[in-house]
């Protein structure tokens, strides 16, 4: 769909440019809003490809899971590695603990922000994330998705990650329960895990 969207915006831009060269000059001003917005959407579509490839690696490494109810919020989470809207998922190394994942800051996070919401968010919007589809390891990389009709399939996939899975300078708050197998799976899913030294089990 991202490829089709990219081709559509570029194709529309080229088509209208061709029309405007064979029509009076004032026609260009009618098409100008599309020229500006089409260029913006093309850039947005191109920037989404790296995230799509990250999601593909996660989906090829881990199985999907369904969580009927997860904690979430718009405020700062004290245990999160960075700031922003967040959800909590069970720690695979210790199911009695939960790990917050903060949403990647790009345009597709707005849909999630409206549904994660706060006290004033309508229950009908919040219910659109129940149950939550999840794939990955919240200590490193993950993909979350909203349920389709009847929760039969995931939709609106969104890539999430811990900064410590990619950046050497980031604090590593959730690695203490990671085994060598966990780290290897995370690497296969795209995490860099610089200088990772797992604790043996």
C-alpha positions, 0 to 999 in steps of 0.5 A: 500500500505504501508503494501504491501510495507513492506511485499515486502521489507521484503519478498525480503530480506528473499528470497535473503538471502535464495538463498545466503545460497545455492549458492557460496559466491560470490553471496552474494556480488551481493545481497548486494546492495539489503540487504542494501537498503532493510533494509533501506526501511523496516525501512522507511516503519515502520516509516510511520505507525504512520503518516498513523494512524494520517491521518486516524483520520483526514480523519474520522473527517473532510470533504475533501475540494478543493482549486484551488489556495493556496500560498506556498513557500520554504522560512521561513514564518513569521507566521509559528510555525516552519520552512520549506516548507509551504502552506497557507490555510484559517482560519476556524475561520476567512476566511479573514486570512490564516494560514501557515502549514509547511510540516512534515520533512520526506522522502515523503516531497521531492515530495512536495518540488519539486512542491511547488518550487520557481521561477525556478520551472517548471510550469508543476510541480507546476500545479500538485498541482492545485487544492489542496485537503485538509482535517482538520483544519490548526490551528491544524492538516490536510492532504493535497493531490495532485489531481488525474486525472481530480482532481477526487480523492486525491493522495499522501496524506501528514500529516501536523500539528501545533506544538502547537497542540502536544507540550506544549512548542510551541507558539500558534499563531492561536488559538484565533478564535477556539471555543470549537467545533473546539477544540473538533474536533481537539482532535478527529483528534488526536491533544493533545491541552495541556491546551487549553483554547478556546475563547467563541463565 
